[in-house]
Amino acid sequence: MRRDQPSRGSLSADAFDLGTELQASHGLKTPDALHAACATHHSCDRLWTNDDRFRQLSSRIAVRIIG
């Protein structure tokens, strides 16, 4: 793997559990819920997306809608 490429990490049980919670409570699709859960779990201060459905997560993470 080249150094300038991000590496793949495993998904922790805590992040997976949060993804399951977000999926159930906000009706997100599994990949979207895991995306948001990983951002939240790793203390990202904002999530940039072009998917307006992420707006409902604004109480957990600052969501910026592109477009």
MMTF fields as JSON, N, C-alpha, C and O atoms, coordinates in Angstrom:
{
  "mmtfVersion": "1.0.0",
  "mmtfProducer": "UNKNOWN",
  "numBonds": 267,
  "numAtoms": 268,
  "numGroups": 67,
  "numChains": 1,
  "numModels": 1,
  "chainsPerModel": [1],
  "groupsPerChain": [67],
  "chainIdList": ["A"],
  "bondAtomList": [4, 2, 8, 6, 12, 10, 16, 14, 20, 18, 24, 22, 28, 26, 32, 30, 36, 34, 40, 38, 44, 42, 48, 46, 52, 50, 56, 54, 60, 58, 64, 62, 68, 66, 72, 70, 76, 74, 80, 78, 84, 82, 88, 86, 92, 90, 96, 94, 100, 98, 104, 102, 108, 106, 112, 110, 116, 114, 120, 118, 124, 122, 128, 126, 132, 130, 136, 134, 140, 138, 144, 142, 148, 146, 152, 150, 156, 154, 160, 158, 164, 162, 168, 166, 172, 170, 176, 174, 180, 178, 184, 182, 188, 186, 192, 190, 196, 194, 200, 198, 204, 202, 208, 206, 212, 210, 216, 214, 220, 218, 224, 222, 228, 226, 232, 230, 236, 234, 240, 238, 244, 242, 248, 246, 252, 250, 256, 254, 260, 258, 264, 262],
  "bondOrderList": [1, 1, 1, 1, 1, 1, 1, 1, 1, 1, 1, 1, 1, 1, 1, 1, 1, 1, 1, 1, 1, 1, 1, 1, 1, 1, 1, 1, 1, 1, 1, 1, 1, 1, 1, 1, 1, 1, 1, 1, 1, 1, 1, 1, 1, 1, 1, 1, 1, 1, 1, 1, 1, 1, 1, 1, 1, 1, 1, 1, 1, 1, 1, 1, 1, 1],
  "groupList": [{"groupName": "MET", "atomNameList": ["N", "CA", "C", "O"], "elementList": ["N", "C", "C", "O"], "formalChargeList": [0, 0, 0, 0], "bondAtomList": [1, 0, 2, 1, 3, 2], "bondOrderList": [1, 1, 2], "singleLetterCode": "M", "chemCompType": "L-PEPTIDE LINKING"}, {"groupName": "ARG", "atomNameList": ["N", "CA", "C", "O"], "elementList": ["N", "C", "C", "O"], "formalChargeList": [0, 0, 0, 0], "bondAtomList": [1, 0, 2, 1, 3, 2], "bondOrderList": [1, 1, 2], "singleLetterCode": "R", "chemCompType": "L-PEPTIDE LINKING"}, {"groupName": "ASP", "atomNameList": ["N", "CA", "C", "O"], "elementList": ["N", "C", "C", "O"], "formalChargeList": [0, 0, 0, 0], "bondAtomList": [1, 0, 2, 1, 3, 2], "bondOrderList": [1, 1, 2], "singleLetterCode": "D", "chemCompType": "L-PEPTIDE LINKING"}, {"groupName": "GLN", "atomNameList": ["N", "CA", "C", "O"], "elementList": ["N", "C", "C", "O"], "formalChargeList": [0, 0, 0, 0], "bondAtomList": [1, 0, 2, 1, 3, 2], "bondOrderList": [1, 1, 2], "singleLetterCode": "Q", "chemCompType": "L-PEPTIDE LINKING"}, {"groupName": "PRO", "atomNameList": ["N", "CA", "C", "O"], "elementList": ["N", "C", "C", "O"], "formalChargeList": [0, 0, 0, 0], "bondAtomList": [1, 0, 2, 1, 3, 2], "bondOrderList": [1, 1, 2], "singleLetterCode": "P", "chemCompType": "L-PEPTIDE LINKING"}, {"groupName": "SER", "atomNameList": ["N", "CA", "C", "O"], "elementList": ["N", "C", "C", "O"], "formalChargeList": [0, 0, 0, 0], "bondAtomList": [1, 0, 2, 1, 3, 2], "bondOrderList": [1, 1, 2], "singleLetterCode": "S", "chemCompType": "L-PEPTIDE LINKING"}, {"groupName": "GLY", "atomNameList": ["N", "CA", "C", "O"], "elementList": ["N", "C", "C", "O"], "formalChargeList": [0, 0, 0, 0], "bondAtomList": [1, 0, 2, 1, 3, 2], "bondOrderList": [1, 1, 2], "singleLetterCode": "G", "chemCompType": "PEPTIDE LINKING"}, {"groupName": "LEU", "atomNameList": ["N", "CA", "C", "O"], "elementList": ["N", "C", "C", "O"], "formalChargeList": [0, 0, 0, 0], "bondAtomList": [1, 0, 2, 1, 3, 2], "bondOrderList": [1, 1, 2], "singleLetterCode": "L", "chemCompType": "L-PEPTIDE LINKING"}, {"groupName": "ALA", "atomNameList": ["N", "CA", "C", "O"], "elementList": ["N", "C", "C", "O"], "formalChargeList": [0, 0, 0, 0], "bondAtomList": [1, 0, 2, 1, 3, 2], "bondOrderList": [1, 1, 2], "singleLetterCode": "A", "chemCompType": "L-PEPTIDE LINKING"}, {"groupName": "PHE", "atomNameList": ["N", "CA", "C", "O"], "elementList": ["N", "C", "C", "O"], "formalChargeList": [0, 0, 0, 0], "bondAtomList": [1, 0, 2, 1, 3, 2], "bondOrderList": [1, 1, 2], "singleLetterCode": "F", "chemCompType": "L-PEPTIDE LINKING"}, {"groupName": "THR", "atomNameList": ["N", "CA", "C", "O"], "elementList": ["N", "C", "C", "O"], "formalChargeList": [0, 0, 0, 0], "bondAtomList": [1, 0, 2, 1, 3, 2], "bondOrderList": [1, 1, 2], "singleLetterCode": "T", "chemCompType": "L-PEPTIDE LINKING"}, {"groupName": "GLU", "atomNameList": ["N", "CA", "C", "O"], "elementList": ["N", "C", "C", "O"], "formalChargeList": [0, 0, 0, 0], "bondAtomList": [1, 0, 2, 1, 3, 2], "bondOrderList": [1, 1, 2], "singleLetterCode": "E", "chemCompType": "L-PEPTIDE LINKING"}, {"groupName": "HIS", "atomNameList": ["N", "CA", "C", "O"], "elementList": ["N", "C", "C", "O"], "formalChargeList": [0, 0, 0, 0], "bondAtomList": [1, 0, 2, 1, 3, 2], "bondOrderList": [1, 1, 2], "singleLetterCode": "H", "chemCompType": "L-PEPTIDE LINKING"}, {"groupName": "LYS", "atomNameList": ["N", "CA", "C", "O"], "elementList": ["N", "C", "C", "O"], "formalChargeList": [0, 0, 0, 0], "bondAtomList": [1, 0, 2, 1, 3, 2], "bondOrderList": [1, 1, 2], "singleLetterCode": "K", "chemCompType": "L-PEPTIDE LINKING"}, {"groupName": "CYS", "atomNameList": ["N", "CA", "C", "O"], "elementList": ["N", "C", "C", "O"], "formalChargeList": [0, 0, 0, 0], "bondAtomList": [1, 0, 2, 1, 3, 2], "bondOrderList": [1, 1, 2], "singleLetterCode": "C", "chemCompType": "L-PEPTIDE LINKING"}, {"groupName": "TRP", "atomNameList": ["N", "CA", "C", "O"], "elementList": ["N", "C", "C", "O"], "formalChargeList": [0, 0, 0, 0], "bondAtomList": [1, 0, 2, 1, 3, 2], "bondOrderList": [1, 1, 2], "singleLetterCode": "W", "chemCompType": "L-PEPTIDE LINKING"}, {"groupName": "ASN", "atomNameList": ["N", "CA", "C", "O"], "elementList": ["N", "C", "C", "O"], "formalChargeList": [0, 0, 0, 0], "bondAtomList": [1, 0, 2, 1, 3, 2], "bondOrderList": [1, 1, 2], "singleLetterCode": "N", "chemCompType": "L-PEPTIDE LINKING"}, {"groupName": "ILE", "atomNameList": ["N", "CA", "C", "O"], "elementList": ["N", "C", "C", "O"], "formalChargeList": [0, 0, 0, 0], "bondAtomList": [1, 0, 2, 1, 3, 2], "bondOrderList": [1, 1, 2], "singleLetterCode": "I", "chemCompType": "L-PEPTIDE LINKING"}, {"groupName": "VAL", "atomNameList": ["N", "CA", "C", "O"], "elementList": ["N", "C", "C", "O"], "formalChargeList": [0, 0, 0, 0], "bondAtomList": [1, 0, 2, 1, 3, 2], "bondOrderList": [1, 1, 2], "singleLetterCode": "V", "chemCompType": "L-PEPTIDE LINKING"}],
  "groupTypeList": [0, 1, 1, 2, 3, 4, 5, 1, 6, 5, 7, 5, 8, 2, 8, 9, 2, 7, 6, 10, 11, 7, 3, 8, 5, 12, 6, 7, 13, 10, 4, 2, 8, 7, 12, 8, 8, 14, 8, 10, 12, 12, 5, 14, 2, 1, 7, 15, 10, 16, 2, 2, 1, 9, 1, 3, 7, 5, 5, 1, 17, 8, 18, 1, 17, 17, 6],
  "groupIdList": [1, 2, 3, 4, 5, 6, 7, 8, 9, 10, 11, 12, 13, 14, 15, 16, 17, 18, 19, 20, 21, 22, 23, 24, 25, 26, 27, 28, 29, 30, 31, 32, 33, 34, 35, 36, 37, 38, 39, 40, 41, 42, 43, 44, 45, 46, 47, 48, 49, 50, 51, 52, 53, 54, 55, 56, 57, 58, 59, 60, 61, 62, 63, 64, 65, 66, 67],
  "secStructList": [7, 7, 6, 6, 1, 7, 7, 7, 7, 7, 7, 7, 2, 2, 2, 2, 2, 2, 2, 2, 2, 2, 2, 2, 2, 2, 7, 7, 7, 2, 2, 2, 2, 2, 2, 2, 2, 2, 2, 2, 2, 6, 6, 7, 1, 3, 3, 3, 3, 1, 7, 4, 4, 4, 4, 4, 4, 6, 6, 6, 1, 3, 3, 3, 3, 7, 7],
  "xCoordList": [0.844, 0.0, 0.892, 1.909, 0.493, 1.229, 0.965, -0.11, 1.933, 1.811, 0.741, 0.151, 0.475, -0.484, -1.925, -2.843, -2.128, -3.482, -3.953, -3.182, -5.227, -5.735, -5.761, -5.959, -5.567, -5.63, -7.024, -7.764, -7.36, -8.64, -8.459, -7.501, -9.373, -9.343, -10.578, -11.538, -10.534, -11.708, -12.707, -12.337, -13.935, -15.003, -15.148, -15.399, -14.992, -15.1, -16.544, -17.484, -16.689, -18.026, -18.84, -20.044, -18.196, -18.904, -19.436, -20.576, -18.612, -19.051, -20.166, -21.13, -20.035, -21.073, -22.384, -23.447, -22.319, -23.525, -24.169, -25.393, -23.358, -23.89, -24.555, -25.613, -23.948, -24.551, -25.91, -26.852, -26.0, -27.282, -28.317, -29.476, -27.899, -28.799, -29.266, -30.45, -28.336, -28.693, -29.622, -30.54, -29.378, -30.239, -31.664, -32.627, -31.791, -33.115, -33.824, -35.023, -33.095, -33.742, -33.98, -34.868, -33.192, -33.33, -33.724, -33.895, -33.869, -34.297, -33.271, -33.634, -31.991, -30.939, -30.656, -30.881, -30.165, -29.699, -28.418, -27.717, -28.12, -26.974, -25.669, -24.98, -25.289, -24.016, -24.001, -22.975, -25.123, -25.208, -25.09, -24.411, -25.745, -25.686, -24.268, -23.805, -23.583, -22.204, -21.265, -20.336, -21.493, -20.7, -20.818, -19.81, -22.03, -22.272, -21.724, -21.162, -21.889, -21.401, -19.881, -19.339, -19.204, -17.734, -17.278, -16.333, -17.942, -17.584, -17.795, -16.957, -18.904, -19.205, -18.231, -17.695, -18.015, -17.138, -15.712, -15.045, -15.252, -13.884, -13.822, -12.833, -14.879, -14.941, -14.707, -14.087, -15.2, -15.131, -16.011, -17.084, -15.567, -16.367, -17.426, -18.311, -17.352, -18.423, -18.362, -17.329, -19.494, -19.631, -20.125, -21.204, -19.35, -19.726, -20.36, -19.817, -21.5, -22.215, -23.103, -23.367, -23.556, -24.553, -25.913, -26.841, -26.025, -27.25, -28.021, -27.6, -29.115, -29.919, -30.474, -30.842, -30.538, -31.065, -30.179, -30.632, -28.923, -28.023, -28.351, -27.877, -29.151, -29.497, -30.138, -29.977, -30.848, -31.52, -30.543, -30.952, -29.264, -28.254, -27.579, -26.629, -28.049, -27.368, -27.294, -26.511, -28.09, -27.979, -26.753, -26.323, -26.193, -25.037, -23.727, -22.666, -23.816, -22.61, -23.018, -24.119, -22.14, -22.437, -22.411, -21.381, -23.536, -23.663, -23.683, -24.453, -22.837, -22.795, -23.254, -22.638, -24.335, -24.884, -24.259, -24.301, -23.684, -23.052, -24.067, -24.752, -24.152, -24.999, -26.27, -27.093],
  "yCoordList": [-1.175, 0.0, 1.242, 1.295, 2.226, 3.483, 4.268, 4.163, 5.043, 5.82, 6.896, 7.25, 7.43, 8.531, 8.048, 8.858, 6.744, 6.207, 5.892, 5.402, 6.179, 5.827, 4.314, 3.574, 3.873, 2.434, 2.061, 2.888, 0.823, 0.322, -0.158, -0.861, 0.223, -0.24, -1.084, -1.071, -1.79, -2.576, -1.684, -0.671, -2.056, -1.314, -1.841, -3.028, -0.969, -1.411, -1.785, -1.352, -2.583, -2.988, -1.772, -1.716, -0.796, 0.415, 1.202, 1.668, 1.349, 2.069, 1.301, 1.899, -0.013, -0.828, -0.702, -0.563, -0.749, -0.61, 0.757, 0.86, 1.8, 3.132, 3.189, 3.8, 2.563, 2.502, 1.822, 2.268, 0.751, 0.048, 0.947, 0.977, 1.678, 2.61, 3.721, 4.054, 4.291, 5.365, 4.857, 5.559, 3.639, 3.05, 2.894, 3.222, 2.397, 2.165, 3.467, 3.607, 4.408, 5.625, 6.677, 7.518, 6.637, 7.653, 7.08, 7.831, 5.767, 5.152, 5.238, 5.229, 5.322, 5.401, 4.02, 3.0, 3.998, 2.752, 2.35, 3.196, 1.068, 0.551, 1.272, 1.69, 1.443, 2.133, 3.573, 4.04, 4.271, 5.647, 5.69, 6.558, 4.76, 4.713, 4.406, 4.988, 3.505, 3.187, 4.349, 4.598, 5.058, 6.246, 7.276, 7.789, 7.569, 8.545, 8.046, 8.822, 6.759, 6.197, 6.277, 6.603, 5.984, 6.065, 7.503, 7.754, 8.442, 9.857, 10.284, 10.98, 9.871, 10.211, 9.507, 10.123, 8.238, 7.439, 7.991, 7.954, 8.495, 9.024, 10.527, 11.182, 11.062, 12.465, 13.473, 14.515, 13.162, 14.138, 15.326, 15.144, 16.521, 17.678, 18.041, 18.847, 17.463, 17.65, 16.562, 15.925, 16.363, 15.352, 16.05, 16.644, 15.986, 16.611, 15.554, 14.461, 15.881, 14.936, 15.699, 16.887, 15.021, 15.612, 14.941, 15.151, 14.146, 13.417, 14.158, 14.181, 14.746, 15.555, 14.75, 15.331, 13.435, 12.606, 12.646, 12.313, 13.05, 13.14, 14.336, 14.409, 15.269, 16.46, 16.089, 16.811, 14.993, 14.569, 14.151, 13.939, 14.033, 13.659, 14.864, 14.708, 16.046, 17.263, 17.413, 18.22, 16.654, 16.715, 15.93, 16.119, 15.063, 14.234, 14.733, 14.607, 15.302, 15.743, 16.871, 16.857, 17.832, 18.925, 18.386, 17.903, 18.469, 17.952, 19.138, 20.082, 19.075, 20.101, 19.451, 18.498, 19.964, 19.437, 20.194, 21.424, 19.458, 20.035, 20.024, 19.027, 21.114, 21.136, 21.733, 21.824],
  "zCoordList": [0.0, 0.0, 0.0, 0.692, -0.782, -0.817, 0.457, 1.047, 0.874, 2.116, 2.038, 3.059, 0.83, 0.715, 0.619, 0.501, 0.668, 0.628, 2.049, 2.874, 2.323, 3.651, 3.824, 2.86, 5.021, 5.278, 5.743, 6.276, 5.534, 6.011, 7.435, 7.756, 8.26, 9.641, 9.905, 9.136, 10.966, 11.318, 12.037, 12.631, 11.979, 12.628, 14.054, 14.26, 15.018, 16.414, 16.742, 16.076, 17.762, 18.202, 18.629, 18.379, 19.272, 19.703, 18.505, 18.521, 17.471, 16.27, 15.566, 15.088, 15.504, 14.882, 15.654, 15.048, 16.978, 17.809, 17.608, 17.527, 17.528, 17.281, 15.904, 15.754, 14.91, 13.577, 13.603, 12.948, 14.358, 14.499, 15.158, 14.744, 16.184, 16.875, 15.925, 15.894, 15.153, 14.214, 13.122, 12.697, 12.676, 11.653, 12.178, 11.485, 13.393, 13.972, 14.33, 14.091, 14.894, 15.381, 14.301, 14.443, 13.217, 12.173, 10.816, 9.855, 10.727, 9.477, 8.352, 7.176, 8.71, 7.701, 7.113, 7.765, 5.89, 5.304, 6.026, 6.582, 6.013, 6.755, 6.436, 7.366, 5.149, 4.885, 5.407, 5.901, 5.302, 5.792, 7.311, 7.861, 7.984, 9.445, 9.919, 10.9, 9.239, 9.618, 9.327, 10.095, 8.239, 7.897, 9.022, 9.508, 9.425, 10.491, 11.83, 12.602, 12.098, 13.351, 13.444, 14.5, 12.36, 12.368, 12.576, 13.323, 11.923, 12.104, 13.552, 14.126, 14.136, 15.526, 16.478, 17.399, 16.245, 17.109, 17.13, 18.164, 16.003, 15.912, 16.168, 15.839, 16.753, 17.189, 16.068, 16.281, 14.885, 13.795, 14.18, 14.755, 13.871, 14.27, 13.242, 13.529, 12.053, 11.069, 10.023, 9.816, 9.365, 8.324, 7.074, 7.078, 6.007, 4.74, 3.851, 3.687, 3.286, 2.438, 1.46, 1.648, 0.429, -0.456, -0.244, -1.026, 0.8, 1.12, 2.209, 3.366, 1.851, 2.773, 3.948, 4.969, 3.822, 4.915, 6.156, 7.251, 5.993, 7.138, 8.027, 9.16, 7.529, 8.307, 9.639, 10.623, 9.683, 10.914, 12.017, 13.159, 11.684, 12.679, 13.312, 14.079, 13.007, 13.447, 14.975, 15.476, 15.705, 17.164, 17.657, 18.795, 16.824, 17.201, 16.605, 17.216, 15.403, 14.701, 13.753, 13.202, 13.57, 12.648, 11.226, 10.754, 10.554, 9.193, 8.23, 8.405, 7.224, 6.171, 4.884, 4.406, 4.323, 3.078, 1.913, 1.868, 0.975, -0.213, -1.35, -1.576, -2.042, -3.24, -2.998, -3.909]
}
